[in-house]
Amino acid sequence: MKMELIQPFINAADAVLADGLKGPISIASLTMEEEAYRRKGVAALVWVTGDIEGRMVIDLDPETAVRVASQFAGEELPSSDVLVKETVCELANQVVGNAITSLNDQGFHFRTHPPVLHTSEHGSKGSEDTEALVICLETTSGDVYMNIALRYKQAFLQGHSAAAGRQAG
Amino acid sequence: MEQFAAVRRSKDGQPVRYLIVDDSVFARKNLARMIESFGGQLAGEAGEGLTAIAEYERTKPDIVLMDITMPQMEGIEAAEKIVKQHPEARVVMVSSVGYQENIVAALQRGARHFVQKPVKPEVLYEVIKYVLGDDALVANAAGA
């Protein structure tokens, strides 16, 4: 997976989390994952389609999810509150939306789909061209995991190759 | 949350009435808190475009705060349908997807302004005053 696709997601997550949590954000770890995705707690998934296809999952352990949601909501939320899951979904929506905005301004065209709560224990396994990058972001409320699996759509790559060929010719 | 000088309707001095459209309950709640801090009143809520059109007809709000990415009917289409029926409608798009094409599409189809998520209250406050123009009255510090 190309770093040019990932960096906007890191920047967006940094901006959205720093704004909502009013504290510093840092990258604790960054790993490639080819095994099936295993949910850590409250997870929200957003699909992306267009020149680039794939998905991004925001995942927080249950205690962190409550702390983060409470901070975003401006009030203490009980762990059972539906708003905790809603907040994680909106967090994913905002991170993807801001990243897509940046990528779109660089010339990629695609759209995002509404976030869905990821409820199964395992996600789909990454393949050679959709291996997932897992980024652990350290926040004052706990660790926030971002699992990103994106790839260029074949038609987009072919279009770019043809354009490069024309330029070379 | 920070309190702002209340924005009221200049025609009758009543609070500005808002319709909030977003598929996220969290986002709706967050926006509702902001408009409360502006001295506004929540006229209605909707989680997608079709319901938003019905709610507009029912509540006739002064301002619609409309998300873009929603199930069933997306925000830009809903804004267009509302403005077609009610050219006076003031629709402000509120979305995390803020690339130029999206903003231009929204404005061409009737939206008055665009605010990117995460929404900063001070930004939304200024946009609301701008969109209302002479139809808004900003209370002074003494709460007049």
Chai-1 contact restraints between the chains, C-beta under 6 A:
chainA,res_idxA,chainB,res_idxB,connection_type,confidence,min_distance_angstrom,max_distance_angstrom,comment,restraint_id
A,V16,B,P118,contact,1.0,0.0,6.0,A-B,restraint_1
A,D19,B,P118,contact,1.0,0.0,6.0,A-B,restraint_2
A,L83,B,F26,contact,1.0,0.0,6.0,A-B,restraint_3
A,E86,B,S24,contact,1.0,0.0,6.0,A-B,restraint_4
A,E86,B,V25,contact,1.0,0.0,6.0,A-B,restraint_5
A,E86,B,F26,contact,1.0,0.0,6.0,A-B,restraint_6
A,T87,B,F26,contact,1.0,0.0,6.0,A-B,restraint_7
A,E90,B,S24,contact,1.0,0.0,6.0,A-B,restraint_8
A,E90,B,F26,contact,1.0,0.0,6.0,A-B,restraint_9
A,E90,B,A27,contact,1.0,0.0,6.0,A-B,restraint_10
A,N93,B,S96,contact,1.0,0.0,6.0,A-B,restraint_11
A,Q94,B,S96,contact,1.0,0.0,6.0,A-B,restraint_12
A,Q94,B,K117,contact,1.0,0.0,6.0,A-B,restraint_13
A,Q94,B,P118,contact,1.0,0.0,6.0,A-B,restraint_14
A,G97,B,S96,contact,1.0,0.0,6.0,A-B,restraint_15
A,G97,B,V97,contact,1.0,0.0,6.0,A-B,restraint_16
A,N98,B,S96,contact,1.0,0.0,6.0,A-B,restraint_17
A,I100,B,V97,contact,1.0,0.0,6.0,A-B,restraint_18
A,T101,B,V97,contact,1.0,0.0,6.0,A-B,restraint_19
A,T101,B,G98,contact,1.0,0.0,6.0,A-B,restraint_20
A,T101,B,Y99,contact,1.0,0.0,6.0,A-B,restraint_21
A,N104,B,Y99,contact,1.0,0.0,6.0,A-B,restraint_22
A,D105,B,Y99,contact,1.0,0.0,6.0,A-B,restraint_23
A,T112,B,T69,contact,1.0,0.0,6.0,A-B,restraint_24
A,P114,B,D23,contact,1.0,0.0,6.0,A-B,restraint_25
A,P114,B,T69,contact,1.0,0.0,6.0,A-B,restraint_26
A,P114,B,P71,contact,1.0,0.0,6.0,A-B,restraint_27
